[in-house]
Amino acid sequence: MSNAKKSPAAASVSASPCTLTNGESSNVGERTTPSDSSSPCSTSSSSGMQKHCGTSNPPTAPSPAETLLTRVADERYPARVATIAAQITAANDQPTVHTLFLEGVTALGATSAVFVSFVRDDGDLAACRFMLACDPAWARIYVQEGHFVHDPWLAYAAHHSEPIVASALNLLDNDHRRVIDLAARAGFVSAVLVPAHSGAGHSRISLLCLGSATPGYFEDAGLPRLRVSARMLALELHDWWLARIRRDLIAKARITPADLVLLQHECQGHSSKKIANEMQVSKSSINSRFQRMNAKLGVGNRRMAVQLAVEFGLILK
């Protein structure tokens, strides 16, 4: 067994507990270890996913006669969503964000929704968090049966940024169909996929899935207007998660402003000698500081420290 240290935000895992709660998750921003299996809902996979699921009552359903087009035709439609999205940045905790998420989904006109934020490492799905506005039983089955490995919606979000009606995707095999059938039973008979990307390398991605139990609800002339507002909500949720993960990483690894200066120098390709000259210290002092910082981050070298810092938005590349 390897004794190599693991980054507080980048350790590989093989257990996948799913915590369904309205409150704060105790380890948001950190992947779990195989021993972290206290949740009644757990599974093992080669990808090793972590789930944090905020759950609540599904959004209020539109009236049976209301179509998407009639919903978005209201001149107040974009303003309602914008007002909710604008509050997310200032939210201090996950329950507040989850409440705003539910309000945003209702304002958009969906009757169910999932917001999932995930990390893609070397093309593999490595970690995942959920906020739910649907039946939480769906999430338990999704995790227990390992559907994330064959989820065509996640695969689309990993490689595209354009919102799309889920029915436009080609289902390549029976595994894909099982994932979609499960989603349909959870209220996603008609669905819109709204990816959100940011950060260097685009390894940290989010996906807002809006659902309706009404067949063809989103396959409607109102879709273009919904896409604009849904993108706004998805991006604000995505940016909030990234900011929270950055704060957690800095706190857990005890990263200082001086550490960030060193990382920025390394990112720019500066040698220890050049950094030492600019900071008016010895070269050995710079090397020692890098070694201590690498240990705090749980990585083996400077290059890996910079890669981690860029991925989590601690420095700009």
C-alpha positions in Angstrom: 0.0 0.0 0.0 1.3 3.4 -0.9 2.2 5.9 1.8 1.9 8.9 -0.5 0.0 11.8 0.9 -3.2 12.8 -0.8 -4.5 16.3 -1.4 -7.4 17.4 0.8 -9.2 18.1 -2.5 -7.7 15.6 -4.9 -7.4 12.2 -3.2 -8.6 9.3 -5.2 -11.4 7.2 -3.6 -13.4 4.1 -4.1 -16.4 4.6 -1.8 -19.4 6.6 -2.6 -21.6 7.5 0.4 -24.6 9.7 -0.4 -25.8 12.0 2.3 -29.3 13.4 1.9 -29.7 16.4 4.1 -31.2 19.9 4.2 -28.3 21.1 6.3 -24.6 21.6 5.8 -22.4 18.7 4.6 -19.5 18.2 7.0 -16.9 17.5 4.2 -17.9 19.6 1.2 -15.0 20.1 -1.1 -13.2 16.9 0.0 -13.4 13.5 -1.5 -14.1 10.7 0.8 -12.0 7.6 1.6 -13.1 4.0 1.5 -13.6 4.0 5.3 -16.1 6.8 5.1 -19.1 4.6 4.6 -21.3 5.5 7.5 -24.1 6.5 5.2 -26.8 3.9 4.6 -26.5 4.7 0.9 -23.1 3.7 -0.4 -21.5 1.9 -3.3 -18.1 1.2 -4.8 -16.8 2.0 -8.3 -13.6 2.6 -10.2 -14.6 6.3 -10.5 -15.1 6.7 -6.7 -17.8 9.4 -6.4 -18.7 11.5 -3.5 -22.3 12.8 -3.1 -23.7 15.7 -1.1 -27.4 15.9 -1.8 -29.6 18.7 -0.5 -33.2 17.6 -0.7 -36.5 19.4 -0.2 -40.0 19.4 -1.7 -40.1 19.5 -5.5 -41.0 22.9 -7.1 -44.6 23.9 -7.5 -46.0 22.4 -10.7 -47.4 24.7 -13.4 -51.1 24.5 -14.1 -52.0 21.6 -16.5 -53.0 24.1 -19.2 -49.7 26.1 -18.9 -47.1 25.4 -21.6 -43.5 26.5 -21.5 -44.2 29.1 -24.1 -47.0 30.7 -22.0 -44.7 30.6 -19.0 -41.8 32.4 -20.6 -44.0 34.9 -22.5 -44.6 36.7 -19.2 -42.5 39.8 -19.4 -41.4 39.3 -15.7 -40.0 35.8 -16.4 -36.3 36.7 -16.9 -36.4 39.3 -14.1 -37.7 36.7 -11.6 -34.9 34.3 -12.4 -32.3 37.1 -12.4 -33.3 38.3 -9.0 -33.0 34.8 -7.5 -29.6 34.1 -9.3 -28.2 37.4 -8.0 -28.7 36.4 -4.4 -26.7 33.2 -4.7 -23.3 34.9 -4.8 -23.9 36.5 -1.4 -25.3 33.3 0.2 -23.3 32.2 3.2 -24.3 28.6 3.5 -25.5 25.6 1.6 -29.1 25.6 2.9 -29.6 29.1 1.7 -28.2 28.3 -1.7 -30.5 25.2 -1.9 -33.5 27.3 -1.1 -32.6 29.8 -3.8 -32.1 26.8 -6.2 -35.6 25.6 -5.5 -37.0 29.1 -6.1 -35.0 29.4 -9.3 -36.3 26.1 -10.6 -39.9 27.1 -9.8 -39.4 30.5 -11.6 -38.0 28.7 -14.6 -41.1 26.5 -14.9 -39.7 23.1 -14.1 -41.4 20.6 -11.8 -38.2 18.7 -10.9 -34.5 19.5 -11.0 -31.0 18.3 -10.1 -27.9 20.4 -9.9 -24.8 18.3 -10.0 -21.2 19.5 -9.7 -18.5 17.1 -10.7 -14.7 16.7 -11.3 -13.5 15.1 -14.5 -10.0 13.6 -14.1 -8.3 12.3 -17.2 -11.8 11.7 -18.8 -13.0 9.9 -15.7 -15.7 11.1 -13.3 -13.9 11.4 -9.9 -16.2 13.3 -7.5 -19.7 14.5 -7.5 -22.2 16.6 -5.5 -25.9 17.0 -5.9 -28.6 19.4 -5.0 -32.1 17.9 -5.5 -35.5 19.2 -6.3 -37.0 15.8 -6.9 -37.7 12.5 -5.2 -34.5 11.6 -3.2 -35.2 7.9 -3.8 -33.9 8.6 -7.4 -30.5 9.7 -6.0 -30.2 6.6 -3.8 -30.9 4.3 -6.7 -28.7 6.3 -9.0 -25.7 5.9 -6.6 -26.4 2.4 -5.5 -26.6 1.1 -9.1 -23.6 3.1 -10.3 -25.6 4.9 -13.0 -23.1 7.8 -13.1 -20.7 5.6 -15.0 -23.2 5.4 -17.9 -25.1 8.7 -17.6 -25.3 10.3 -21.1 -26.4 13.6 -19.5 -23.1 13.9 -17.5 -21.2 12.8 -20.6 -22.8 15.6 -22.6 -22.0 18.2 -19.9 -18.4 17.1 -19.7 -17.8 18.0 -23.3 -20.3 20.7 -24.2 -21.5 24.0 -22.8 -24.6 24.5 -24.9 -28.0 23.9 -23.2 -29.9 21.1 -25.0 -33.2 19.3 -24.7 -32.3 15.8 -23.4 -34.4 14.1 -26.0 -31.9 15.4 -28.7 -29.2 13.1 -27.4 -28.6 9.7 -29.0 -28.8 6.8 -26.5 -26.1 4.4 -27.6 -26.9 1.4 -25.5 -29.1 -0.2 -22.9 -27.1 1.2 -20.0 -27.9 4.7 -21.3 -31.6 3.8 -21.6 -31.7 2.5 -18.0 -30.3 5.8 -16.7 -32.9 7.8 -18.7 -35.8 5.5 -17.7 -34.9 6.0 -14.0 -34.8 9.8 -14.6 -38.2 9.7 -16.2 -39.7 7.9 -13.2 -38.3 10.7 -11.0 -40.1 13.4 -13.0 -37.8 14.0 -15.9 -40.0 12.8 -18.7 -39.0 15.9 -20.6 -35.7 17.5 -19.6 -33.3 20.3 -20.4 -29.6 20.0 -19.7 -27.7 23.2 -18.8 -23.9 22.7 -18.4 -21.8 25.2 -16.6 -18.0 25.3 -17.2 -15.2 27.5 -15.7 -11.6 27.3 -14.6 -8.4 26.2 -16.3 -8.6 22.8 -18.0 -12.4 22.7 -17.6 -12.1 19.8 -15.2 -14.6 21.1 -12.7 -18.0 21.1 -14.3 -21.7 21.5 -13.3 -24.9 20.5 -14.8 -28.4 21.8 -14.1 -31.1 19.4 -15.2 -34.6 20.8 -15.4 -37.4 18.3 -15.6 -41.1 18.0 -16.3 -43.5 15.0 -16.0 -45.4 16.3 -19.0 -44.1 14.7 -22.3 -42.7 17.3 -24.7 -43.0 20.1 -22.2 -39.5 21.5 -23.0 -39.7 20.6 -26.7 -41.6 23.9 -27.1 -41.1 27.3 -28.8 -40.4 28.8 -25.4 -37.1 26.9 -25.1 -34.8 29.7 -26.4 -35.9 32.1 -23.7 -35.7 29.5 -21.0 -32.2 28.6 -22.0 -30.9 32.1 -21.4 -32.4 32.3 -17.9 -31.4 28.7 -17.0 -27.8 29.4 -18.0 -27.8 32.3 -15.6 -29.0 30.2 -12.7 -26.6 27.3 -13.5 -23.5 29.6 -13.7 -24.3 31.3 -10.4 -24.7 27.9 -8.7 -21.5 26.7 -10.2 -19.5 29.8 -9.2 -20.9 29.5 -5.6 -19.6 25.9 -5.4 -16.2 26.8 -6.7 -15.9 29.7 -4.3 -16.8 27.5 -1.4 -14.4 24.8 -2.4 -11.6 27.4 -2.7 -12.3 28.6 0.9 -12.4 25.0 2.2 -9.1 24.1 0.5 -7.3 27.2 1.8 -8.6 26.6 5.3 -7.9 22.9 5.4 -4.4 23.1 3.9 -3.6 26.3 5.7 -2.6 28.1 2.5 -1.2 31.6 3.2 -1.0 34.7 0.9 2.8 34.1 0.7 2.1 30.5 -0.5 -0.1 31.9 -3.3 2.7 34.2 -4.4 5.1 31.3 -4.7 2.5 29.3 -6.7 2.0 32.2 -9.0 5.8 32.5 -9.6 5.9 28.8 -10.4 3.0 29.0 -12.7 4.8 31.7 -14.7 7.8 29.3 -15.0 10.2 31.2 -12.7 13.1 29.2 -11.3 13.9 29.1 -7.6 16.9 31.4 -8.2 14.7 34.0 -10.0 12.1 33.9 -7.2 14.7 34.2 -4.6 16.2 37.3 -6.3 12.9 39.0 -6.5 11.9 38.2 -2.9 15.5 38.9 -1.6 15.9 35.6 0.1 18.1 32.5 -0.5 17.4 29.9 -3.1 17.4 27.2 -0.4 14.7 29.2 1.5 12.5 29.2 -1.6 13.0 25.4 -2.1 12.2 24.8 1.6 9.0 26.9 1.4 7.9 24.9 -1.7 8.5 21.6 0.1 6.4 22.7 3.1 3.6 23.9 0.8 3.6 20.7 -1.2 3.2 18.8 2.0 0.3 21.0 3.1 -1.4 20.4 -0.2 -0.6 16.7 -0.2 1.1 16.7 -3.6 4.5 15.4 -4.7 6.0 18.4 -6.4 5.6 22.0 -7.5 4.0 21.2 -10.8 1.3 19.3 -9.1 0.8 22.1 -6.5 0.3 24.6 -9.4 -2.1 22.3 -11.2 -4.2 21.9 -8.1 -4.1 25.7 -7.4 -5.2 26.5 -10.9 -8.0 23.9 -10.9 -9.5 25.3 -7.7 -9.0 29.0 -8.8 -6.4 29.9 -6.1 -4.2 31.4 -8.8 -4.7 32.5 -12.4 -2.8 30.8 -15.2 
